[in-house]
């Protein structure tokens, strides 16, 4: 081949053959670049998700700690409330016992006073009964004396008549 045009054509054909795979290589490179970019974006999203997850884990742990603390405070408050209620029950029971004791003492005093009044009334009644009996005896004696005096008067009238 001595013709320069044929040589150039042949060189172009070889050159074209050499670059025949270039469009496919470009497509492959585009795909690879897209995949690499997608992987990088996915890794970035994954890192962001990990960071969010760590933040959420920290928040959850803080909430769990706060819940444990709140539960402990609530348990202490319940325990204190139960202790206060027990103390109030004991105080109320002591006050009730004192009131009952006072009422029993007052009842005993009233009963004692009533018994003393009854005893006095019975003594007065006994004295009145004795006085009445003595008055009856005196009346009977006076009636006997009157009857004797009437009889003596009748005897005197009869002697005088």
Order of alpha helices (4+ residues) and beta strands (2+ residues): alpha-alpha
